[in-house]
Amino acid sequence: MADCAQPIGARTGIGAALVVAALIFGTLAAVVLRAEPGRGLGSADWAALRFTLIQACLSAGLSVALAVPVARALARRRFAGRRLLIALLGAPFILPVIVAILGLLQVFGRAGWISDGLALFGLEPVQIYGLHGVVLAHVFFNLPLATRLILQGWQEIPAERFRLAAQLGADARATRNLLEYPMLRRVVPGALAVIFAICLSSFAVALTLGGGPRATTIELAIYQAFRFDFDLGRAAMLSGLQLVLTGAAALVAVKVAVGEGFGTGLDRPLQRWDGNSTTSRVFDGFWILLAAAFLLLPLAAIALSGVPGLVGLKASVWTAALNSIMVATLSTALMLILALPMATAVALGRGTMIEVAGILGLAASPLVIGTGLFIVIYPIANPFALALPVTALVNAVMALPFALRILVPRAKSVVGRYGRLSMSLDMRGLPFVRRVLLPRMRAQIGFSAGLAAALSMGDLGVVALFADPEFATLPLQVYRLMGAYRMEAAAGAALLLLALSMSAFWILDRGGRWHAEA
Amino acid sequence: MLRLENCLIENGGFSLRADLEIAPGSRIAVIGPSGAGKSTLIEALAGFRSLSKGAVYWKGKDLSKVAPGKRPIAMLFQDGNLFPHLTVAQNVGLGIHPNLRLDDAQQAKVKAALARVGLDGMGDRKPASLSGGQQSRVALARVLVQGRDLLLLDEPFAALGPALKAEMLDLVAELLAESGATLLMVSHDPSDARRIADQVVLVADGQAHPSMETAVLLDNPPPALKAYLG
């Protein structure tokens, strides 16, 4: 009998991790074998690399620079709606990219609210397409993330330190030097690295707001090589480049990353004795209003313009919505089938290898996996016919790292707390899983399933590679409507997509917590 | 007879030796300074720690390779003895069948056990709606339906107040008198030992000593125990 006798084996989890690793490395191998050696990068490829790096640097820098004053204002002010605003900062994570882009277009676009306002003064409308549009969208998505990360840093400074600083007579500036700058030096590099890594594999944003030789990311170039030229060799070579890039960035991000604190309340009361001057109050109020407006206006725009479009939605939109629901359902099921055994195995202490397999999803790009799957499937079946299951599978692997972060701590605590009791009652294997593990993890399973379903519902990535004109998911349909300049119909479909994503998350998350005992 | 034969239990830099015998039907208190290895000894008996050397025999059968749930042992831990998501009756029923597939006779047995510990009609409640003392009674009802030869208690009543703890120990004593099971109970409170145990195993200096009469040992404690008792 081993010292660490356990109520359940780790074999299934190891198997699931192997499946994930095989999928990611197998598709990579397929891509590498296909890439033609000695061909090298053309000028368009160099341009794509340059643009990818520049937009990721700008997006990360701007998001974090803006997040610092917003996080500080949120950390030291108490006001009605603060909790709601902080909760909303988590929303962009499950917000479909295409929905946000439509909203941003309505606020910042050529015919958007800001341009309309400028026209009143006889000024030129603003331009949203190109580098600054891509960066704008990335800041929209990542400013909230950066704010949450940095706010967490602020909340982690013990209240006693602020009390001590106040007792020593430190004014606002001295408090900054004593407490806040050291915290920022610790937190900011991690936030920069995470956002930089996220923006490297930007596809949907670049697809809609970028494009052209001067605003193409590598992911977009893979898509174009594949879709427009059907140049598998070039797609493969770009995939290799993308993989090196995201792999390196993910490695750096994991090294310097700070905990993200998904579910934490971030609402501990913190009394501050500095920063009570009128100037700093006005300053904080300005930043909070600015951030709230930046986040809420595009969403309000979608809600306003989507309602009229909802009435006349075409059958094709409803078919696409049905496809999206099927993709999301299948993807969520696949994610759970992979994640639950993996989380259990990690909880049993069979960690490292499985956790690495889980993190692979962060480094791998969906378009690289998609390209690889296409190369593998092409000789044996019609890849376009498999668009739905392939999209679901890739989405599941992409959601896996987030799901594991939610599931692993809980699985650890369940095994730690009830493992011995279960064994002493001879509950091992299936009875343990059915009677103890799953019921005890219900809330976390619901939360991770909700995230996976919403992410999959809103995903516009690999489906763009695989879909033929007859097939569309809802995000793809919104994109096609935008491309046809049918903006009202696009806004209606986007509102439907937003409602579907949010309901999927809400139903699963609520369902998990329904009648769940602590 | 429970026999620990030349046992060596190792845990990191810590090691505990035990070479002793315990007669069936005894009530043993395991006492000693904190960190001496009382819980380690109980965990090794229950099968949660492996023996580096030696073997554990119950009625001549070697238990060393037997899985925890297959040993003739019922155990209550310091906390977390009930599953909060299962009803009281389900928690007790686990003692009969880990899969909870119970026939009518077994259901009746659960009901009777709950009545025996004073929880008649509470089978459908969840543990959270019970008081601390009632939760302990549920765990004891499960011990009752398990019907194992040995009962190991790793201070399951430590969080209860003194009066309630005494009440639980008295209930344990009654249940043991009815079933004839053997008790090994970790305690850091000598009055617990006097209340329920006829014998004491002293765990100190890396050694679980052979059992002695409770009164004899507590009235004339050896130096290690004396230092602990103060």
Chai-1 contact restraints between the chains, C-beta under 6 A:
chainA,res_idxA,chainB,res_idxB,connection_type,confidence,min_distance_angstrom,max_distance_angstrom,comment,restraint_id
A,M1,B,S50,contact,1.0,0.0,6.0,A-B,restraint_1
A,D3,B,S50,contact,1.0,0.0,6.0,A-B,restraint_2
A,R417,B,G80,contact,1.0,0.0,6.0,A-B,restraint_3
A,R420,B,F48,contact,1.0,0.0,6.0,A-B,restraint_4
A,M423,B,P68,contact,1.0,0.0,6.0,A-B,restraint_5
A,M423,B,G69,contact,1.0,0.0,6.0,A-B,restraint_6
A,S424,B,P68,contact,1.0,0.0,6.0,A-B,restraint_7
A,S424,B,M75,contact,1.0,0.0,6.0,A-B,restraint_8
A,L425,B,L94,contact,1.0,0.0,6.0,A-B,restraint_9
A,L425,B,P98,contact,1.0,0.0,6.0,A-B,restraint_10
A,D426,B,G69,contact,1.0,0.0,6.0,A-B,restraint_11
A,D426,B,P98,contact,1.0,0.0,6.0,A-B,restraint_12
A,M427,B,P98,contact,1.0,0.0,6.0,A-B,restraint_13
A,P431,B,P98,contact,1.0,0.0,6.0,A-B,restraint_14
A,P431,B,N99,contact,1.0,0.0,6.0,A-B,restraint_15
A,P439,B,H85,contact,1.0,0.0,6.0,A-B,restraint_16
A,E517,B,P84,contact,1.0,0.0,6.0,A-B,restraint_17
A,E517,B,H85,contact,1.0,0.0,6.0,A-B,restraint_18
A,E517,B,A128,contact,1.0,0.0,6.0,A-B,restraint_19
